[in-house]
């Protein structure tokens, strides 16, 4: 199955702020620019799946008005009480605890990487079971990293330790397959 993984446009948030599950807005001009660029890459009538968070949903609606399949399993990691705090203001011992156990620690008592990977894997399995030939998936950098490492059969920790910089509005093609 051919999938286009699409990261949402840059949200309106200060640099250095921890955000994951927080629903952030995207400026209209940035959204329009991203949609115009992405439309040149996607084939017509490709099924579109999206995180329900606004920064993804607005882009999805611009690409496939009224025909988007929203799925909460595509949402970014829940950083709990760390959400919308400046990284520098999060206690160092908490960040160190996360670094010591990237797969099981729940930042801000939110969601662990393992928990996130389970829901992302369930979405991937559903997509493969759908027998669609192709799909566009609009989501978040963390979700994209997990879909990539799961698809390559790598351990979940690779989503946190491999160097993957994913630009806002990036379109990453992926041949989705089962392990």
Rosetta blueprint (number, residue, H / E / L):
1 X L
2 X E
3 X E
4 X E
5 X E
6 X E
7 X E
8 X L
9 X L
10 X L
11 X L
12 X L
13 X L
14 X L
15 X L
16 X L
17 X E
18 X E
19 X L
20 X L
21 X L
22 X L
23 X L
24 X L
25 X L
26 X L
27 X L
28 X H
29 X H
30 X H
31 X H
32 X H
33 X H
34 X H
35 X H
36 X H
37 X H
38 X H
39 X H
40 X L
41 X L
42 X L
43 X L
44 X L
45 X L
46 X L
47 X L
48 X E
49 X E
50 X E
51 X L
52 X L
53 X L
54 X H
55 X H
56 X H
57 X H
58 X H
59 X H
60 X H
61 X H
62 X H
63 X H
64 X L
65 X L
66 X L
67 X L
68 X E
69 X E
70 X E
71 X L
72 X H
73 X H
74 X H
75 X L
76 X L
77 X L
78 X L
79 X L
80 X H
81 X H
82 X H
83 X L
84 X L
85 X E
86 X E
87 X H
88 X H
89 X H
90 X L
91 X L
92 X H
93 X H
94 X H
95 X H
96 X H
97 X H
98 X H
99 X H
100 X H
101 X L
102 X L
103 X L
104 X L
105 X L
106 X L
107 X H
108 X H
109 X H
110 X L
111 X L
112 X L
113 X H
114 X H
115 X H
116 X H
117 X H
118 X H
119 X H
120 X H
121 X H
122 X H
123 X H
124 X H
125 X H
126 X H
127 X H
128 X H
129 X H
130 X L
131 X L
132 X L
133 X L
134 X E
135 X E
136 X E
137 X E
138 X E
139 X E
140 X L
141 X H
142 X H
143 X H
144 X H
145 X H
146 X H
147 X H
148 X H
149 X H
150 X H
151 X H
152 X L
153 X L
154 X L
155 X L
156 X L
157 X L
158 X H
159 X H
160 X H
161 X H
162 X L
163 X L
164 X L
165 X L
166 X L
167 X L
168 X L
169 X L
170 X L
171 X E
172 X E
173 X E
174 X E
175 X E
176 X L
177 X L
178 X L
179 X L
